[in-house]
Amino acid sequence: MRVGGPARYLVTVESPADASSAFAFAHAHNLPVFILGGGSNVIFSDAGYSGVVIQPKMLQKTIVLENEDTVLVKVGAGEVWDEVVADMASRGFWGIENLSHIPGLTGAVVIQNVGAYGQEASQVVHEVELLEIKTGAVRKFDALQCCFGYRTSIFNTTEKGRYLVLSITFRLTKNGSANLSYRDVQTHFTGRKAEELGLADMREAVIAIRSAKLPDWKVVGTAGSFFKNMLIPEPQLVDVERAVFLVGGEVALGTLRQIIKSENSKVKIPTAYLIELLGLKGYRYGGASISTKHALVIENAGEATTSDILTLASMVCDALYTTFGLVVELEPEIVN
């Protein structure tokens, strides 16, 4: 987002030995440690970070197993994620093509269980290689041990700060088919059948959809989606619908009923729609603004500070709670 102050120390690591040395340095000097990937989903305070920022640069793309149907590909945590997706698509390997055009490094994919357009990392993760920070031991977890959930894993919840991701082995398929489960992807391919589409078609479509909906992070300071969608118990939907009707009438209520999704006795509420309904799309505070392209996105509209961004985010959260009784979580990690 192009905000935040400086780090006291920055260390790039290319191996487990590098990482162990960096952690030992921090421990010897009694300094906090923050592991930073590509920085696409992190907001640092205006004061910066007074400790050691460690950035993984482990580079590897190795086929460790291959048969007629399946391929296991081991990818270093420091590889640029979208370059990995492009490489796998060019080789004819299905499973991550709908995760195209997402900024950041590969290691972050398992931490947040990155998902988009009908695919999630958890669906293709075979094994995660980790450095246990305290002991220096290298460990391996399968997908079940990662306890993946919606934008979560043990690495950003119960075991946050315990491990450094070294590599991820993905289980991809050679005989896949186009995943058209997401509405925007379906619309893009109206009139075409899944079996007619190749990996290049899917990758190009996802890049086009994301580019149309989201600001270009290479041009505009952004962390992508700033607010998570909300999962609520089914009985609570009645109260939400009543509030939506009071704000936008029958039309707004009808739209809400079309776009909500049921998931395991809960209802997923699209946060972006409620933000738009409140008229906050494009709203600005200081140098930060709600994107006119997508209401989940906060942009650095020019000379923003972290304080501007977090104040604007708080205003949105307060409005959603006051009007709809809903508590929304922030997607980026806020540091300091």
Secondary structure, 3 states (H helix, E strand, C coil): CCCCCCEEEEEEECCHHHHHHHHHHHHHCCCCEEECCCCCCEEECCCCEEEEEEEECCCCEEEEEECCCEEEEEEECCCEHHHHHHHHHHCCCECCHHHCCCCCECHHHHHCCCEECCEEHHHCEEEEEEEECCCCCEEEEECHHHCCECCECHHHCCCCCCEEEEEEEEEEECCCCCCCCCHHHHHHCCCCCHHHCCHHHHHHHHHHHHHHHCCCCCCCEEEEECECCEEEEHHHHHHHHHHHHHHHHHHHHHHHHHHCEEECCEEEECHHHHHHHCCCCCCEECCEEECCCCCCEEEECCCCCHHHHHHHHHHHHHHHHHHHCCCCCECCEEEC
